[in-house]
Amino acid sequence: NTTQALVSVVDRISRAEQGEVTIGVLLDFQKTCDTVQHKIILSKLLRYKIRGTPHCWFTNYLLGCQQRVIFNDCISNG
């Protein structure tokens, strides 16, 4: 969950030793399934030198991306 991830990052930053560097990348994929063509996202990632395993993660995520609605314990077809 988002709160747990944020607490973990803050904890790692606070425990970092002098000279260590902490880098965080925060991504919001909430609307990637329905608002942007996946090929455009993947080509832009390649342009920004996101290749190899990280690019495969994004590709797999976007290929299996489905939008569903949950209401009163009922799940729509995605």
mmJSON file of the N, C-alpha and C atoms, coordinates in Angstrom:
{"data_MODEL":{"atom_site":{
"group_PDB":["ATOM","ATOM","ATOM","ATOM","ATOM","ATOM","ATOM","ATOM","ATOM","ATOM","ATOM","ATOM","ATOM","ATOM","ATOM","ATOM","ATOM","ATOM","ATOM","ATOM","ATOM","ATOM","ATOM","ATOM","ATOM","ATOM","ATOM","ATOM","ATOM","ATOM","ATOM","ATOM","ATOM","ATOM","ATOM","ATOM","ATOM","ATOM","ATOM","ATOM","ATOM","ATOM","ATOM","ATOM","ATOM","ATOM","ATOM","ATOM","ATOM","ATOM","ATOM","ATOM","ATOM","ATOM","ATOM","ATOM","ATOM","ATOM","ATOM","ATOM","ATOM","ATOM","ATOM","ATOM","ATOM","ATOM","ATOM","ATOM","ATOM","ATOM","ATOM","ATOM","ATOM","ATOM","ATOM","ATOM","ATOM","ATOM","ATOM","ATOM","ATOM","ATOM","ATOM","ATOM","ATOM","ATOM","ATOM","ATOM","ATOM","ATOM","ATOM","ATOM","ATOM","ATOM","ATOM","ATOM","ATOM","ATOM","ATOM","ATOM","ATOM","ATOM","ATOM","ATOM","ATOM","ATOM","ATOM","ATOM","ATOM","ATOM","ATOM","ATOM","ATOM","ATOM","ATOM","ATOM","ATOM","ATOM","ATOM","ATOM","ATOM","ATOM","ATOM","ATOM","ATOM","ATOM","ATOM","ATOM","ATOM","ATOM","ATOM","ATOM","ATOM","ATOM","ATOM","ATOM","ATOM","ATOM","ATOM","ATOM","ATOM","ATOM","ATOM","ATOM","ATOM","ATOM","ATOM","ATOM","ATOM","ATOM","ATOM","ATOM","ATOM","ATOM","ATOM","ATOM","ATOM","ATOM","ATOM","ATOM","ATOM","ATOM","ATOM","ATOM","ATOM","ATOM","ATOM","ATOM","ATOM","ATOM","ATOM","ATOM","ATOM","ATOM","ATOM","ATOM","ATOM","ATOM","ATOM","ATOM","ATOM","ATOM","ATOM","ATOM","ATOM","ATOM","ATOM","ATOM","ATOM","ATOM","ATOM","ATOM","ATOM","ATOM","ATOM","ATOM","ATOM","ATOM","ATOM","ATOM","ATOM","ATOM","ATOM","ATOM","ATOM","ATOM","ATOM","ATOM","ATOM","ATOM","ATOM","ATOM","ATOM","ATOM","ATOM","ATOM","ATOM","ATOM","ATOM","ATOM","ATOM","ATOM","ATOM","ATOM","ATOM","ATOM","ATOM","ATOM","ATOM","ATOM","ATOM","ATOM","ATOM","ATOM"],
"id":[1,2,3,4,5,6,7,8,9,10,11,12,13,14,15,16,17,18,19,20,21,22,23,24,25,26,27,28,29,30,31,32,33,34,35,36,37,38,39,40,41,42,43,44,45,46,47,48,49,50,51,52,53,54,55,56,57,58,59,60,61,62,63,64,65,66,67,68,69,70,71,72,73,74,75,76,77,78,79,80,81,82,83,84,85,86,87,88,89,90,91,92,93,94,95,96,97,98,99,100,101,102,103,104,105,106,107,108,109,110,111,112,113,114,115,116,117,118,119,120,121,122,123,124,125,126,127,128,129,130,131,132,133,134,135,136,137,138,139,140,141,142,143,144,145,146,147,148,149,150,151,152,153,154,155,156,157,158,159,160,161,162,163,164,165,166,167,168,169,170,171,172,173,174,175,176,177,178,179,180,181,182,183,184,185,186,187,188,189,190,191,192,193,194,195,196,197,198,199,200,201,202,203,204,205,206,207,208,209,210,211,212,213,214,215,216,217,218,219,220,221,222,223,224,225,226,227,228,229,230,231,232,233,234],
"type_symbol":["N","C","C","N","C","C","N","C","C","N","C","C","N","C","C","N","C","C","N","C","C","N","C","C","N","C","C","N","C","C","N","C","C","N","C","C","N","C","C","N","C","C","N","C","C","N","C","C","N","C","C","N","C","C","N","C","C","N","C","C","N","C","C","N","C","C","N","C","C","N","C","C","N","C","C","N","C","C","N","C","C","N","C","C","N","C","C","N","C","C","N","C","C","N","C","C","N","C","C","N","C","C","N","C","C","N","C","C","N","C","C","N","C","C","N","C","C","N","C","C","N","C","C","N","C","C","N","C","C","N","C","C","N","C","C","N","C","C","N","C","C","N","C","C","N","C","C","N","C","C","N","C","C","N","C","C","N","C","C","N","C","C","N","C","C","N","C","C","N","C","C","N","C","C","N","C","C","N","C","C","N","C","C","N","C","C","N","C","C","N","C","C","N","C","C","N","C","C","N","C","C","N","C","C","N","C","C","N","C","C","N","C","C","N","C","C","N","C","C","N","C","C","N","C","C","N","C","C","N","C","C","N","C","C"],
"label_atom_id":["N","CA","C","N","CA","C","N","CA","C","N","CA","C","N","CA","C","N","CA","C","N","CA","C","N","CA","C","N","CA","C","N","CA","C","N","CA","C","N","CA","C","N","CA","C","N","CA","C","N","CA","C","N","CA","C","N","CA","C","N","CA","C","N","CA","C","N","CA","C","N","CA","C","N","CA","C","N","CA","C","N","CA","C","N","CA","C","N","CA","C","N","CA","C","N","CA","C","N","CA","C","N","CA","C","N","CA","C","N","CA","C","N","CA","C","N","CA","C","N","CA","C","N","CA","C","N","CA","C","N","CA","C","N","CA","C","N","CA","C","N","CA","C","N","CA","C","N","CA","C","N","CA","C","N","CA","C","N","CA","C","N","CA","C","N","CA","C","N","CA","C","N","CA","C","N","CA","C","N","CA","C","N","CA","C","N","CA","C","N","CA","C","N","CA","C","N","CA","C","N","CA","C","N","CA","C","N","CA","C","N","CA","C","N","CA","C","N","CA","C","N","CA","C","N","CA","C","N","CA","C","N","CA","C","N","CA","C","N","CA","C","N","CA","C","N","CA","C","N","CA","C","N","CA","C","N","CA","C","N","CA","C","N","CA","C","N","CA","C","N","CA","C"],
"label_alt_id":[null,null,null,null,null,null,null,null,null,null,null,null,null,null,null,null,null,null,null,null,null,null,null,null,null,null,null,null,null,null,null,null,null,null,null,null,null,null,null,null,null,null,null,null,null,null,null,null,null,null,null,null,null,null,null,null,null,null,null,null,null,null,null,null,null,null,null,null,null,null,null,null,null,null,null,null,null,null,null,null,null,null,null,null,null,null,null,null,null,null,null,null,null,null,null,null,null,null,null,null,null,null,null,null,null,null,null,null,null,null,null,null,null,null,null,null,null,null,null,null,null,null,null,null,null,null,null,null,null,null,null,null,null,null,null,null,null,null,null,null,null,null,null,null,null,null,null,null,null,null,null,null,null,null,null,null,null,null,null,null,null,null,null,null,null,null,null,null,null,null,null,null,null,null,null,null,null,null,null,null,null,null,null,null,null,null,null,null,null,null,null,null,null,null,null,null,null,null,null,null,null,null,null,null,null,null,null,null,null,null,null,null,null,null,null,null,null,null,null,null,null,null,null,null,null,null,null,null,null,null,null,null,null,null],
"label_comp_id":["ASN","ASN","ASN","THR","THR","THR","THR","THR","THR","GLN","GLN","GLN","ALA","ALA","ALA","LEU","LEU","LEU","VAL","VAL","VAL","SER","SER","SER","VAL","VAL","VAL","VAL","VAL","VAL","ASP","ASP","ASP","ARG","ARG","ARG","ILE","ILE","ILE","SER","SER","SER","ARG","ARG","ARG","ALA","ALA","ALA","GLU","GLU","GLU","GLN","GLN","GLN","GLY","GLY","GLY","GLU","GLU","GLU","VAL","VAL","VAL","THR","THR","THR","ILE","ILE","ILE","GLY","GLY","GLY","VAL","VAL","VAL","LEU","LEU","LEU","LEU","LEU","LEU","ASP","ASP","ASP","PHE","PHE","PHE","GLN","GLN","GLN","LYS","LYS","LYS","THR","THR","THR","CYS","CYS","CYS","ASP","ASP","ASP","THR","THR","THR","VAL","VAL","VAL","GLN","GLN","GLN","HIS","HIS","HIS","LYS","LYS","LYS","ILE","ILE","ILE","ILE","ILE","ILE","LEU","LEU","LEU","SER","SER","SER","LYS","LYS","LYS","LEU","LEU","LEU","LEU","LEU","LEU","ARG","ARG","ARG","TYR","TYR","TYR","LYS","LYS","LYS","ILE","ILE","ILE","ARG","ARG","ARG","GLY","GLY","GLY","THR","THR","THR","PRO","PRO","PRO","HIS","HIS","HIS","CYS","CYS","CYS","TRP","TRP","TRP","PHE","PHE","PHE","THR","THR","THR","ASN","ASN","ASN","TYR","TYR","TYR","LEU","LEU","LEU","LEU","LEU","LEU","GLY","GLY","GLY","CYS","CYS","CYS","GLN","GLN","GLN","GLN","GLN","GLN","ARG","ARG","ARG","VAL","VAL","VAL","ILE","ILE","ILE","PHE","PHE","PHE","ASN","ASN","ASN","ASP","ASP","ASP","CYS","CYS","CYS","ILE","ILE","ILE","SER","SER","SER","ASN","ASN","ASN","GLY","GLY","GLY"],
"label_asym_id":["A","A","A","A","A","A","A","A","A","A","A","A","A","A","A","A","A","A","A","A","A","A","A","A","A","A","A","A","A","A","A","A","A","A","A","A","A","A","A","A","A","A","A","A","A","A","A","A","A","A","A","A","A","A","A","A","A","A","A","A","A","A","A","A","A","A","A","A","A","A","A","A","A","A","A","A","A","A","A","A","A","A","A","A","A","A","A","A","A","A","A","A","A","A","A","A","A","A","A","A","A","A","A","A","A","A","A","A","A","A","A","A","A","A","A","A","A","A","A","A","A","A","A","A","A","A","A","A","A","A","A","A","A","A","A","A","A","A","A","A","A","A","A","A","A","A","A","A","A","A","A","A","A","A","A","A","A","A","A","A","A","A","A","A","A","A","A","A","A","A","A","A","A","A","A","A","A","A","A","A","A","A","A","A","A","A","A","A","A","A","A","A","A","A","A","A","A","A","A","A","A","A","A","A","A","A","A","A","A","A","A","A","A","A","A","A","A","A","A","A","A","A","A","A","A","A","A","A","A","A","A","A","A","A"],
"label_entity_id":["1","1","1","1","1","1","1","1","1","1","1","1","1","1","1","1","1","1","1","1","1","1","1","1","1","1","1","1","1","1","1","1","1","1","1","1","1","1","1","1","1","1","1","1","1","1","1","1","1","1","1","1","1","1","1","1","1","1","1","1","1","1","1","1","1","1","1","1","1","1","1","1","1","1","1","1","1","1","1","1","1","1","1","1","1","1","1","1","1","1","1","1","1","1","1","1","1","1","1","1","1","1","1","1","1","1","1","1","1","1","1","1","1","1","1","1","1","1","1","1","1","1","1","1","1","1","1","1","1","1","1","1","1","1","1","1","1","1","1","1","1","1","1","1","1","1","1","1","1","1","1","1","1","1","1","1","1","1","1","1","1","1","1","1","1","1","1","1","1","1","1","1","1","1","1","1","1","1","1","1","1","1","1","1","1","1","1","1","1","1","1","1","1","1","1","1","1","1","1","1","1","1","1","1","1","1","1","1","1","1","1","1","1","1","1","1","1","1","1","1","1","1","1","1","1","1","1","1","1","1","1","1","1","1"],
"label_seq_id":[1,1,1,2,2,2,3,3,3,4,4,4,5,5,5,6,6,6,7,7,7,8,8,8,9,9,9,10,10,10,11,11,11,12,12,12,13,13,13,14,14,14,15,15,15,16,16,16,17,17,17,18,18,18,19,19,19,20,20,20,21,21,21,22,22,22,23,23,23,24,24,24,25,25,25,26,26,26,27,27,27,28,28,28,29,29,29,30,30,30,31,31,31,32,32,32,33,33,33,34,34,34,35,35,35,36,36,36,37,37,37,38,38,38,39,39,39,40,40,40,41,41,41,42,42,42,43,43,43,44,44,44,45,45,45,46,46,46,47,47,47,48,48,48,49,49,49,50,50,50,51,51,51,52,52,52,53,53,53,54,54,54,55,55,55,56,56,56,57,57,57,58,58,58,59,59,59,60,60,60,61,61,61,62,62,62,63,63,63,64,64,64,65,65,65,66,66,66,67,67,67,68,68,68,69,69,69,70,70,70,71,71,71,72,72,72,73,73,73,74,74,74,75,75,75,76,76,76,77,77,77,78,78,78],
"pdbx_PDB_ins_code":[null,null,null,null,null,null,null,null,null,null,null,null,null,null,null,null,null,null,null,null,null,null,null,null,null,null,null,null,null,null,null,null,null,null,null,null,null,null,null,null,null,null,null,null,null,null,null,null,null,null,null,null,null,null,null,null,null,null,null,null,null,null,null,null,null,null,null,null,null,null,null,null,null,null,null,null,null,null,null,null,null,null,null,null,null,null,null,null,null,null,null,null,null,null,null,null,null,null,null,null,null,null,null,null,null,null,null,null,null,null,null,null,null,null,null,null,null,null,null,null,null,null,null,null,null,null,null,null,null,null,null,null,null,null,null,null,null,null,null,null,null,null,null,null,null,null,null,null,null,null,null,null,null,null,null,null,null,null,null,null,null,null,null,null,null,null,null,null,null,null,null,null,null,null,null,null,null,null,null,null,null,null,null,null,null,null,null,null,null,null,null,null,null,null,null,null,null,null,null,null,null,null,null,null,null,null,null,null,null,null,null,null,null,null,null,null,null,null,null,null,null,null,null,null,null,null,null,null,null,null,null,null,null,null],
"Cartn_x":[0.833,0.0,0.876,0.309,1.071,1.669,0.906,1.407,2.61,2.525,3.632,4.872,4.691,5.831,6.483,5.679,6.217,6.971,6.426,7.105,8.432,8.446,9.681,10.748,10.348,11.306,11.853,10.98,11.411,12.365,12.072,12.94,14.317,14.361,15.65,16.46,15.78,16.478,17.047,16.253,16.714,17.856,17.963,19.042,20.264,20.191,21.31,22.539,23.674,24.934,25.425,26.298,26.828,27.507,27.21,27.78,26.891,25.902,24.981,23.947,23.462,22.475,21.212,20.079,18.792,18.037,17.545,16.792,15.419,14.395,13.036,12.376,11.654,10.882,9.431,8.583,7.175,6.368,5.577,4.788,3.32,2.456,1.018,0.434,0.031,-0.496,-2.02,-2.657,-4.098,-4.859,-4.455,-5.225,-4.532,-3.447,-2.737,-3.553,-4.492,-5.265,-6.259,-6.72,-7.81,-7.556,-6.41,-6.234,-5.04,-4.072,-2.867,-2.611,-2.215,-1.871,-0.597,-0.657,0.455,1.74,1.628,2.826,3.552,2.802,3.422,4.203,3.598,4.284,5.572,5.488,6.648,7.751,7.384,8.411,9.077,8.305,8.901,9.851,9.497,10.404,11.73,11.663,12.899,13.705,13.018,13.695,14.438,13.859,14.5,15.441,15.83,16.808,16.313,15.001,14.439,14.357,15.289,15.398,15.526,15.628,15.867,14.715,15.059,14.056,13.009,13.405,12.358,11.373,11.884,10.985,10.052,10.562,9.712,8.607,8.931,7.917,6.772,7.124,6.099,5.298,5.989,5.316,4.319,4.758,3.876,2.698,2.953,1.878,0.836,1.299,0.372,-0.367,0.279,-0.385,-1.507,-1.349,-2.372,-3.303,-3.21,-3.965,-5.449,-6.268,-7.708,-8.33,-9.423,-10.132,-11.368,-11.55,-12.717,-13.283,-14.529,-15.196,-15.665,-15.398,-15.884,-16.897,-18.11,-19.157,-19.961,-20.075,-20.811,-20.365,-19.063,-18.463,-18.774,-19.269,-19.48,-18.419,-17.815,-16.734,-17.24,-17.036,-17.449,-16.524,-16.968,-16.12,-15.127,-13.83,-12.824,-12.371],
"Cartn_y":[-1.18,0.0,1.242,2.346,3.578,4.094,4.053,4.552,3.75,2.448,1.584,1.839,2.026,2.306,3.628,4.643,5.947,5.876,5.171,5.003,4.281,3.277,2.538,3.438,4.282,5.186,6.193,6.783,7.763,7.1,5.877,5.15,4.906,4.495,4.256,5.536,6.638,7.916,8.335,8.177,8.602,7.73,6.475,5.589,5.642,6.407,6.478,7.073,6.534,7.026,8.192,8.979,10.136,9.672,10.346,9.992,9.074,8.444,7.591,8.463,7.956,8.68,7.834,8.475,7.798,8.426,7.589,8.061,7.41,8.2,7.671,8.02,7.062,7.294,6.981,7.982,7.808,7.914,6.9,6.851,6.653,7.312,7.163,6.582,5.326,4.634,4.555,5.372,5.28,5.316,6.134,6.291,5.723,4.98,4.477,3.484,2.827,1.816,2.413,3.643,4.151,5.504,6.133,7.47,7.633,6.736,6.884,5.583,5.705,4.505,3.888,2.61,1.924,1.988,1.928,1.991,3.319,4.392,5.705,5.709,5.177,5.117,4.318,3.134,2.258,2.872,3.565,4.196,5.358,6.107,7.19,6.653,5.529,4.918,4.551,3.994,3.664,4.926,5.997,7.254,7.795,7.543,7.996,6.945,5.98,4.954,3.973,3.779,2.753,1.494,0.579,-0.622,-1.856,-2.988,-4.24,-4.615,-5.086,-5.578,-4.521,-3.278,-2.286,-2.072,-2.062,-1.894,-3.094,-4.281,-5.483,-5.404,-4.874,-4.719,-3.849,-2.684,-1.778,-2.427,-3.118,-3.783,-4.812,-5.662,-6.687,-6.08,-5.001,-4.332,-3.788,-3.102,-2.479,-3.508,-4.608,-5.63,-6.304,-6.429,-7.085,-6.106,-4.845,-3.796,-3.905,-3.902,-3.923,-2.944,-2.348,-1.458,-2.18,-2.165,-2.795,-1.877,-2.086,-1.323,-2.304,-1.963,-2.776,-1.938,-2.48,-1.795,-2.818,-2.621,-3.567,-5.007,-5.209,-6.538,-7.182,-6.422,-6.921,-6.321,-7.16,-6.723,-6.761,-5.647,-5.594,-6.453,-6.794,-7.501,-6.506,-6.902,-5.976,-6.323],
"Cartn_z":[0.0,0.0,0.0,-0.399,-0.586,0.713,1.796,3.083,3.541,3.44,3.86,3.008,1.72,0.841,1.214,1.498,1.88,3.201,4.174,5.465,5.264,4.406,4.13,3.516,2.558,1.912,2.913,3.709,4.715,5.71,6.103,7.027,6.419,5.166,4.51,4.369,4.056,3.932,5.282,6.325,7.653,8.173,7.728,8.166,7.258,6.18,5.237,5.917,5.571,6.117,5.282,5.87,5.154,3.871,2.771,1.473,0.66,1.283,0.535,-0.177,-1.287,-2.077,-2.148,-1.957,-2.084,-3.24,-4.135,-5.293,-5.257,-5.464,-5.503,-6.817,-7.354,-8.574,-8.233,-8.343,-8.026,-9.312,-9.567,-10.791,-10.448,-11.157,-10.967,-12.248,-12.173,-13.349,-13.347,-12.554,-12.386,-13.709,-14.65,-15.882,-17.127,-16.95,-18.122,-18.931,-18.31,-19.027,-19.997,-19.722,-20.548,-21.203,-20.974,-21.521,-22.462,-22.415,-23.228,-23.984,-25.245,-26.006,-25.43,-25.15,-24.502,-25.317,-26.637,-27.484,-27.288,-27.076,-26.856,-25.55,-24.491,-23.197,-23.318,-23.938,-24.035,-24.896,-25.954,-26.79,-26.057,-25.269,-24.489,-23.422,-22.814,-21.838,-22.5,-23.704,-24.427,-24.731,-25.113,-25.412,-24.184,-22.987,-21.747,-21.166,-22.009,-21.643,-20.576,-20.484,-19.606,-20.452,-20.238,-21.069,-20.192,-20.819,-20.097,-19.185,-17.993,-17.046,-16.689,-16.372,-16.056,-17.209,-18.445,-19.598,-19.72,-19.449,-19.478,-18.426,-17.243,-16.193,-16.689,-17.282,-17.789,-18.91,-19.808,-20.921,-20.411,-19.481,-18.933,-18.194,-17.461,-16.74,-17.723,-18.747,-19.684,-20.535,-20.882,-21.684,-20.914,-19.613,-18.795,-18.11,-18.471,-17.802,-18.123,-17.087,-17.262,-16.277,-16.669,-15.772,-15.264,-13.948,-13.339,-12.271,-11.975,-10.916,-9.862,-8.597,-7.49,-6.722,-6.576,-5.849,-5.081,-3.77,-2.91,-3.136,-3.163,-3.345,-4.7,-5.658,-7.014,-7.913,-8.749,-9.64,-11.078,-11.789,-13.189,-14.04,-15.237,-16.18,-16.747,-16.811,-17.305,-18.615],
"occupancy":[1.0,1.0,1.0,1.0,1.0,1.0,1.0,1.0,1.0,1.0,1.0,1.0,1.0,1.0,1.0,1.0,1.0,1.0,1.0,1.0,1.0,1.0,1.0,1.0,1.0,1.0,1.0,1.0,1.0,1.0,1.0,1.0,1.0,1.0,1.0,1.0,1.0,1.0,1.0,1.0,1.0,1.0,1.0,1.0,1.0,1.0,1.0,1.0,1.0,1.0,1.0,1.0,1.0,1.0,1.0,1.0,1.0,1.0,1.0,1.0,1.0,1.0,1.0,1.0,1.0,1.0,1.0,1.0,1.0,1.0,1.0,1.0,1.0,1.0,1.0,1.0,1.0,1.0,1.0,1.0,1.0,1.0,1.0,1.0,1.0,1.0,1.0,1.0,1.0,1.0,1.0,1.0,1.0,1.0,1.0,1.0,1.0,1.0,1.0,1.0,1.0,1.0,1.0,1.0,1.0,1.0,1.0,1.0,1.0,1.0,1.0,1.0,1.0,1.0,1.0,1.0,1.0,1.0,1.0,1.0,1.0,1.0,1.0,1.0,1.0,1.0,1.0,1.0,1.0,1.0,1.0,1.0,1.0,1.0,1.0,1.0,1.0,1.0,1.0,1.0,1.0,1.0,1.0,1.0,1.0,1.0,1.0,1.0,1.0,1.0,1.0,1.0,1.0,1.0,1.0,1.0,1.0,1.0,1.0,1.0,1.0,1.0,1.0,1.0,1.0,1.0,1.0,1.0,1.0,1.0,1.0,1.0,1.0,1.0,1.0,1.0,1.0,1.0,1.0,1.0,1.0,1.0,1.0,1.0,1.0,1.0,1.0,1.0,1.0,1.0,1.0,1.0,1.0,1.0,1.0,1.0,1.0,1.0,1.0,1.0,1.0,1.0,1.0,1.0,1.0,1.0,1.0,1.0,1.0,1.0,1.0,1.0,1.0,1.0,1.0,1.0,1.0,1.0,1.0,1.0,1.0,1.0,1.0,1.0,1.0,1.0,1.0,1.0,1.0,1.0,1.0,1.0,1.0,1.0],
"B_iso_or_equiv":[0.0,0.0,0.0,0.0,0.0,0.0,0.0,0.0,0.0,0.0,0.0,0.0,0.0,0.0,0.0,0.0,0.0,0.0,0.0,0.0,0.0,0.0,0.0,0.0,0.0,0.0,0.0,0.0,0.0,0.0,0.0,0.0,0.0,0.0,0.0,0.0,0.0,0.0,0.0,0.0,0.0,0.0,0.0,0.0,0.0,0.0,0.0,0.0,0.0,0.0,0.0,0.0,0.0,0.0,0.0,0.0,0.0,0.0,0.0,0.0,0.0,0.0,0.0,0.0,0.0,0.0,0.0,0.0,0.0,0.0,0.0,0.0,0.0,0.0,0.0,0.0,0.0,0.0,0.0,0.0,0.0,0.0,0.0,0.0,0.0,0.0,0.0,0.0,0.0,0.0,0.0,0.0,0.0,0.0,0.0,0.0,0.0,0.0,0.0,0.0,0.0,0.0,0.0,0.0,0.0,0.0,0.0,0.0,0.0,0.0,0.0,0.0,0.0,0.0,0.0,0.0,0.0,0.0,0.0,0.0,0.0,0.0,0.0,0.0,0.0,0.0,0.0,0.0,0.0,0.0,0.0,0.0,0.0,0.0,0.0,0.0,0.0,0.0,0.0,0.0,0.0,0.0,0.0,0.0,0.0,0.0,0.0,0.0,0.0,0.0,0.0,0.0,0.0,0.0,0.0,0.0,0.0,0.0,0.0,0.0,0.0,0.0,0.0,0.0,0.0,0.0,0.0,0.0,0.0,0.0,0.0,0.0,0.0,0.0,0.0,0.0,0.0,0.0,0.0,0.0,0.0,0.0,0.0,0.0,0.0,0.0,0.0,0.0,0.0,0.0,0.0,0.0,0.0,0.0,0.0,0.0,0.0,0.0,0.0,0.0,0.0,0.0,0.0,0.0,0.0,0.0,0.0,0.0,0.0,0.0,0.0,0.0,0.0,0.0,0.0,0.0,0.0,0.0,0.0,0.0,0.0,0.0,0.0,0.0,0.0,0.0,0.0,0.0,0.0,0.0,0.0,0.0,0.0,0.0],
"pdbx_formal_charge":[null,null,null,null,null,null,null,null,null,null,null,null,null,null,null,null,null,null,null,null,null,null,null,null,null,null,null,null,null,null,null,null,null,null,null,null,null,null,null,null,null,null,null,null,null,null,null,null,null,null,null,null,null,null,null,null,null,null,null,null,null,null,null,null,null,null,null,null,null,null,null,null,null,null,null,null,null,null,null,null,null,null,null,null,null,null,null,null,null,null,null,null,null,null,null,null,null,null,null,null,null,null,null,null,null,null,null,null,null,null,null,null,null,null,null,null,null,null,null,null,null,null,null,null,null,null,null,null,null,null,null,null,null,null,null,null,null,null,null,null,null,null,null,null,null,null,null,null,null,null,null,null,null,null,null,null,null,null,null,null,null,null,null,null,null,null,null,null,null,null,null,null,null,null,null,null,null,null,null,null,null,null,null,null,null,null,null,null,null,null,null,null,null,null,null,null,null,null,null,null,null,null,null,null,null,null,null,null,null,null,null,null,null,null,null,null,null,null,null,null,null,null,null,null,null,null,null,null,null,null,null,null,null,null],
"auth_seq_id":[1,1,1,2,2,2,3,3,3,4,4,4,5,5,5,6,6,6,7,7,7,8,8,8,9,9,9,10,10,10,11,11,11,12,12,12,13,13,13,14,14,14,15,15,15,16,16,16,17,17,17,18,18,18,19,19,19,20,20,20,21,21,21,22,22,22,23,23,23,24,24,24,25,25,25,26,26,26,27,27,27,28,28,28,29,29,29,30,30,30,31,31,31,32,32,32,33,33,33,34,34,34,35,35,35,36,36,36,37,37,37,38,38,38,39,39,39,40,40,40,41,41,41,42,42,42,43,43,43,44,44,44,45,45,45,46,46,46,47,47,47,48,48,48,49,49,49,50,50,50,51,51,51,52,52,52,53,53,53,54,54,54,55,55,55,56,56,56,57,57,57,58,58,58,59,59,59,60,60,60,61,61,61,62,62,62,63,63,63,64,64,64,65,65,65,66,66,66,67,67,67,68,68,68,69,69,69,70,70,70,71,71,71,72,72,72,73,73,73,74,74,74,75,75,75,76,76,76,77,77,77,78,78,78],
"auth_comp_id":["ASN","ASN","ASN","THR","THR","THR","THR","THR","THR","GLN","GLN","GLN","ALA","ALA","ALA","LEU","LEU","LEU","VAL","VAL","VAL","SER","SER","SER","VAL","VAL","VAL","VAL","VAL","VAL","ASP","ASP","ASP","ARG","ARG","ARG","ILE","ILE","ILE","SER","SER","SER","ARG","ARG","ARG","ALA","ALA","ALA","GLU","GLU","GLU","GLN","GLN","GLN","GLY","GLY","GLY","GLU","GLU","GLU","VAL","VAL","VAL","THR","THR","THR","ILE","ILE","ILE","GLY","GLY","GLY","VAL","VAL","VAL","LEU","LEU","LEU","LEU","LEU","LEU","ASP","ASP","ASP","PHE","PHE","PHE","GLN","GLN","GLN","LYS","LYS","LYS","THR","THR","THR","CYS","CYS","CYS","ASP","ASP","ASP","THR","THR","THR","VAL","VAL","VAL","GLN","GLN","GLN","HIS","HIS","HIS","LYS","LYS","LYS","ILE","ILE","ILE","ILE","ILE","ILE","LEU","LEU","LEU","SER","SER","SER","LYS","LYS","LYS","LEU","LEU","LEU","LEU","LEU","LEU","ARG","ARG","ARG","TYR","TYR","TYR","LYS","LYS","LYS","ILE","ILE","ILE","ARG","ARG","ARG","GLY","GLY","GLY","THR","THR","THR","PRO","PRO","PRO","HIS","HIS","HIS","CYS","CYS","CYS","TRP","TRP","TRP","PHE","PHE","PHE","THR","THR","THR","ASN","ASN","ASN","TYR","TYR","TYR","LEU","LEU","LEU","LEU","LEU","LEU","GLY","GLY","GLY","CYS","CYS","CYS","GLN","GLN","GLN","GLN","GLN","GLN","ARG","ARG","ARG","VAL","VAL","VAL","ILE","ILE","ILE","PHE","PHE","PHE","ASN","ASN","ASN","ASP","ASP","ASP","CYS","CYS","CYS","ILE","ILE","ILE","SER","SER","SER","ASN","ASN","ASN","GLY","GLY","GLY"],
"auth_asym_id":["A","A","A","A","A","A","A","A","A","A","A","A","A","A","A","A","A","A","A","A","A","A","A","A","A","A","A","A","A","A","A","A","A","A","A","A","A","A","A","A","A","A","A","A","A","A","A","A","A","A","A","A","A","A","A","A","A","A","A","A","A","A","A","A","A","A","A","A","A","A","A","A","A","A","A","A","A","A","A","A","A","A","A","A","A","A","A","A","A","A","A","A","A","A","A","A","A","A","A","A","A","A","A","A","A","A","A","A","A","A","A","A","A","A","A","A","A","A","A","A","A","A","A","A","A","A","A","A","A","A","A","A","A","A","A","A","A","A","A","A","A","A","A","A","A","A","A","A","A","A","A","A","A","A","A","A","A","A","A","A","A","A","A","A","A","A","A","A","A","A","A","A","A","A","A","A","A","A","A","A","A","A","A","A","A","A","A","A","A","A","A","A","A","A","A","A","A","A","A","A","A","A","A","A","A","A","A","A","A","A","A","A","A","A","A","A","A","A","A","A","A","A","A","A","A","A","A","A","A","A","A","A","A","A"],
"auth_atom_id":["N","CA","C","N","CA","C","N","CA","C","N","CA","C","N","CA","C","N","CA","C","N","CA","C","N","CA","C","N","CA","C","N","CA","C","N","CA","C","N","CA","C","N","CA","C","N","CA","C","N","CA","C","N","CA","C","N","CA","C","N","CA","C","N","CA","C","N","CA","C","N","CA","C","N","CA","C","N","CA","C","N","CA","C","N","CA","C","N","CA","C","N","CA","C","N","CA","C","N","CA","C","N","CA","C","N","CA","C","N","CA","C","N","CA","C","N","CA","C","N","CA","C","N","CA","C","N","CA","C","N","CA","C","N","CA","C","N","CA","C","N","CA","C","N","CA","C","N","CA","C","N","CA","C","N","CA","C","N","CA","C","N","CA","C","N","CA","C","N","CA","C","N","CA","C","N","CA","C","N","CA","C","N","CA","C","N","CA","C","N","CA","C","N","CA","C","N","CA","C","N","CA","C","N","CA","C","N","CA","C","N","CA","C","N","CA","C","N","CA","C","N","CA","C","N","CA","C","N","CA","C","N","CA","C","N","CA","C","N","CA","C","N","CA","C","N","CA","C","N","CA","C","N","CA","C","N","CA","C","N","CA","C","N","CA","C","N","CA","C","N","CA","C"],
"pdbx_PDB_model_num":[1,1,1,1,1,1,1,1,1,1,1,1,1,1,1,1,1,1,1,1,1,1,1,1,1,1,1,1,1,1,1,1,1,1,1,1,1,1,1,1,1,1,1,1,1,1,1,1,1,1,1,1,1,1,1,1,1,1,1,1,1,1,1,1,1,1,1,1,1,1,1,1,1,1,1,1,1,1,1,1,1,1,1,1,1,1,1,1,1,1,1,1,1,1,1,1,1,1,1,1,1,1,1,1,1,1,1,1,1,1,1,1,1,1,1,1,1,1,1,1,1,1,1,1,1,1,1,1,1,1,1,1,1,1,1,1,1,1,1,1,1,1,1,1,1,1,1,1,1,1,1,1,1,1,1,1,1,1,1,1,1,1,1,1,1,1,1,1,1,1,1,1,1,1,1,1,1,1,1,1,1,1,1,1,1,1,1,1,1,1,1,1,1,1,1,1,1,1,1,1,1,1,1,1,1,1,1,1,1,1,1,1,1,1,1,1,1,1,1,1,1,1,1,1,1,1,1,1,1,1,1,1,1,1]
}}}
